Each structure stands twice: as structure tokens, then as C-alpha cells.
Amino acid sequence: MKRLRSKNSSGVVKLIVLVLFPAISFAQADTTKPRKHEFSVQQAVDYALKNNVNVKNALLQIKVQEQQNRAFTSAAYPHINASLGTTYNPNVATQVIPNFISPATYQVLIDEGVKDGNGNPIQMPNDFGFIAAQFGTKFSANAGISLSQILFDGQVFVGLQARGAAIRLYEKGAEVTSEQIKASIYKIYYQLAVSKTQIELLDANIALVEKNLRDTRIIYENGFREKLDVDKETVRLSNLQTEKQKLLNQVSNGYYALKMLMGMPISDELVLTDKVSEEQVKDGVLEVNGYTYEDRKEFQQAQISKQLLEYNVRRFKLSQIPTVSLSALYAKNAQRDSWNFFGKGDWFTISNMNLNISIPIFNGFFTKSKIQEAKIEVDKINNTLESLKRWIDNDVEAAKNNFRNAIATMDFQKKNMELAEKIYQQTKKKYEVGTGSQIEIVAAQTEMKAAQTNYVTALYDAVIAKVDFLKATGKL
């Protein structure tokens, strides 16, 4: 009995732990009319893959990456910009320039032989000083259009090549998330399915004790049993009914957990149509012929990460070669003494085209350090891949051993349960004909119930071991 309680309690804890993670950290109120769903385990998985928050966010992250790819692709397209502006100069800037007027005037006077008031020929002074002059008008306006286009940039081209790998990384991340959700759905679904068997066994035990209570009460009324025997059977019946109520409450919580994990409104009714049998648990699992590391989505994800890191090395290497770009400008410019640019007046054209070549020469070894850093990141992911291979090998072998042991335990517990039921039936017949004691039948029933509990636990453990083995080999 203690073992049954501990197993049931741990089962509830497992259910709660499985569902209380970021993918379903909160539930939204649903005001729609409750619906009834009759789901097989595959239908439950399909529903979860459409409605689980974590799965939906993983799929949205793929769309985010698609938009980021488009934003990066824009670097390879022409960039065209238009500009329109006007300027008001309350005080036109004054600049001081050398006096170029006076020398010319003096030169004319000297050439004409003009003399000063003393009758002496005019002489060219040594210093004419400066002239303060204002250039420009109080108002100006301009309108133009510019174009820029990258002709060659190694980093941009590598980035364009890496777009597909970036999308695949997030797609693989969504697959990993979906697989985790799928495994959790299988475990909770089958735990609830096994609970049906446990409830059926409890009902059978309750029916037996009820019959024993009726028989014992009749025998007592005829003077062949003590009142104590009736009280014992009453206590046993009460304990079984209490145990059933606790189990029903745990099953109800399990349904809530499964709905949360699936993304189903709590108010909806969920009916599980699949059942669990020994044949179903054993079916075809150990016939899986080997496995490859690439079968595991986590390994595929790590391989894509390595590919992206290798792109990063290429990107920094190509940053050492020249980049070529083209730019052009066409604009109109006008100046006025008053703000009247829509009336008469000239607009002057400005246009240019530029071919720009940027040649990196020395940047303080920055690029070299970034290349080395990127190579080290590749070395790290290589180490991670090797470690992941060993982890997968260990995961598969451990899951295989656990599954084989679970199957053997399940078979043993089933035989043990059948033997305990046979012993109880024989003891019951002895008790009914008066050759057996109350103590014997209570002990036989206790042993039978313990064997039933052990069988149910072994059946569920075998289901979990099957799910873990299929997940470890990438066949889930």
C-alpha cells in the first residue's frame, strides 16, 4: 500500500513538472463554448503541435529569421534616397579675403602715368590689406535624388550564402521543440491510459470487499462470526474507496496537465481513445535496426550551427579584400534674397557619379583576431559534436537496457498478479466453506492488490521506457 501511494504521488509530480515549463507558463481564459475531443495519442500530438505555445513561438521565430534575411539581403540591392530642403541665413557668413581690387586699380594708374599731388609718379604699395565680403543669399533650397550600390563586398556575399543555413537552424529548433512536446504528450497520455487499468482493478477489489462484507455480515447474523470481522471488512472497504477517490483526483489533475501541454482550453472535455496493452508496448521497438547520429535532431541542429560558424570564418577572411561600390547624385539648387522658390528664378543642376574602392591595409590586427576567434568557435562546436555523439551512444544503450528490463519486469509482474489472483480465489473458497480464516483471506487480498499495483506500475514504466528508447534512437 505504501508503495502504491508513493508511486501515485510521484506520478502526479511528474505530470506537474512536465507541464510547468516556459512553453506553458500561463494559460489564457477561453470564453468559447466548451468542446468535446475524443483523441488517440497521435491526434493529441497533432493538436499540440498546432496549439502549444512553445511550438507556435518556435514557428514564429522562423518567420522572424525570414524577415531578418530579407533585411540583410537589402544590402545587396540599390539604395535610392530623395532629399528636399531649404535654408534661411539671417546673417550671411562674412569671409575676409585678400584685397585683389586695389592692385589692379594702381596698375592702371601707373600704366597711365598718373602722378600724385606732389607731382611724383604713383607707386604700388607693399600691402593692400583685406576685404570683408559676404557670399550667398539669405535663402536657398535644394532637391535631389541619390543612389548607392554595392558592387562587391565579400562579407555581404557570405551573409547571403548563410541565409539558408540560418533558416534551417530555426526550423530544426522547431523540430526539436516539437519532439520534446511529443514525448511529453506520449508519457502523460499513456499514464492516464494506464490509470484506467488501475481504476478498473480498484473497482474489482472494491466489489470483492463489498461481497465479503455482505457475506461476513450474513455469517455474523447467524452467529458464526464476530462483530469484529464485520468491522474489519468495513474498514477495508472504506480504505479502498478513499484510495480510489485519491486516484480519481490525480487522474483529473493529469487531464488538466495534458490539456495545458496540448494548448487546449481547460473547460474542454478530453476523452482518450487509446488503450495500453503489453503487446502494444512490445510491438516493434527492439526491431529498430541501429541508428545514426543524424537521426537525432539535436545533432542535426549542432551541425547547422557549425556550418554557420564556418560562414563566420569566411566572412572575416573576405573582409581583408577590397570592397567596391557605386554612388550617384542628381540635384537642383537655388538661391534667393526672399523665400520665393516657386516663382521666377534659376535652379542650378548638380550631378555626379562616383566609383569607390575601399582597400583595407592595416586595422591594428583587429581582423586577424576576429578570424582566430571565429576559428576557435568552430573548434568548440566540433568538440560539442564529438561529445554529443558519445552522449547519444550512452543515451541509446541506457534506453535499450531500461526498456528490456521494463519489459521483463512487466512480464514478471503480470504472472505474479495472475498467481496472486489465483491464490485469492482459492483462499476465498476455503473461507466460504468454513475451512479458512479471516486473516488468511485478508492477507490473500492484500497480496493480490499489491501484485496488481506492481503490475500497473511496471506497465507504465514500460511505456515510458519505450518512449525514451524511440526518442534516443531518433525514431519517435
PyMOL commands that set and color helices and strands:
alter all, ss='L'
color gray80, all
select helices_A, chain A and resi 2-19+22-24+41-51+53-76+101-112+154-221+227-262+278-282+293-295+297-318+366-432+438-472
alter helices_A, ss='H'
color red, helices_A
select strands_A, chain A and resi 36-39+79-88+94-98+130-134+139-152+269-272+323-336+348-358
alter strands_A, ss='S'
color yellow, strands_A
deselect
rebuild
show_as cartoon
